[in-house]
Amino acid sequence: MINNILFGIISILWFIDEILTIIDLKKFGIDREANPLAKYFVIHGKGAFTAFKILSLVIFFYIVKYLEMMDYAAATVVLFFVGIVYVIVDIRNYEIMKGKF
């Protein structure tokens, strides 16, 4: 149950990251994207970038579900850690977008 909630929160944060990234790249240019894989998809348009974000989330989901079958507690720790990382990333992206960094 808790893993489903954590995954839902991560999914929301995952797409907040996408929105903030698109806004940031419109404002400051494509060279701001640090992830080379994401940059490749951004170059090919918003649709390609959105498809990349969806596909990466689905892959992450299946990895976590597989880990859950092996060790539920470990999957919870992974989800918690990834959630914290995405909160930090989203806050940082927002601050950068607003010009505070």
N, C-alpha and C positions, 0 to 999 in steps of 0.2 A: 504494500500500500504506500509506504513512505517513498519507495523508489519511483512509483508512478507520479507522485506529487513532485518530487525533485526533477524528474524528467520533464514534466509539464512546465515547471519554472525555467529550466534550462532551455526548452524549446522557445519560450517567449523571449528570453535573453538572447538566444541565437539569432532571432529575426530582428530584435532591436539593434543588434550589432550590424546586421545587413542594412537596415534603414540609415543608421548613423554613418556607416561607411559610404553609402551612395551619396548622402548629403555632403559629407566631407570631401569626397572625390569631385563632386560638382563644384564645390567651392574652391578647392586648392589644387586640383589636378590629379591625374592617375598615378603619378610618381609617389604619392603619399601612401599607397597601399604597400605594406611591408611584406605581406605573404605572397610569394611568387606564384603559387598555385591560384590563389584568389585573384591576383592581378591578371593572370591569363584569362580568366573568365570575365573579369570586369572589362577588359579590352574588347571582348566580344558582345558587350551590351548588358543591360539590366536583366534581361530574360535569362541569359546564360549564367549570370552571377546568381540569380535567384535559384535556378536549377542546381547550381553547384552547392548552394547553402542547403537546399532541401535534400539533395543526395548525401551530403556529408552528415546531415542530421539523421537520416535513415540508417546510414552505415554505423554511426555512433550508437543509435538505438539497438541495432542488432548485436553489436559488440557488448553493450551493457546487458542485454538479455542473456547472451551466452555466459557472461561472467556471473550473472545472477544464478544460473543453473549450477555453476560450480561453487560459488560462495556468495550468498546474498549480502552478507555484511561488507564484503569487499566491493561489491557493486554499489552499495550505499555510500561507501567512502569515496569511490571514484565520482559518483554523481555529485556528492557534496563538494568535492574539490573542484570539479569542472564548473559547478554553479558559482562558487566563490571567484574563480578565475574570470568567468563571463561577467559577473557583477563589476569586477575591477576594470575589465576591458571596456565595458559599456560606459562606465563613469569616466574613464580616461578619454574615450572617443567623444563623449559629450563635451567634456572640458576642452578638448582640442578644437572641436567644431565651433564652440563658442569663443574661441580665441584666447583662452586663459593659459594655454601652454605655449 
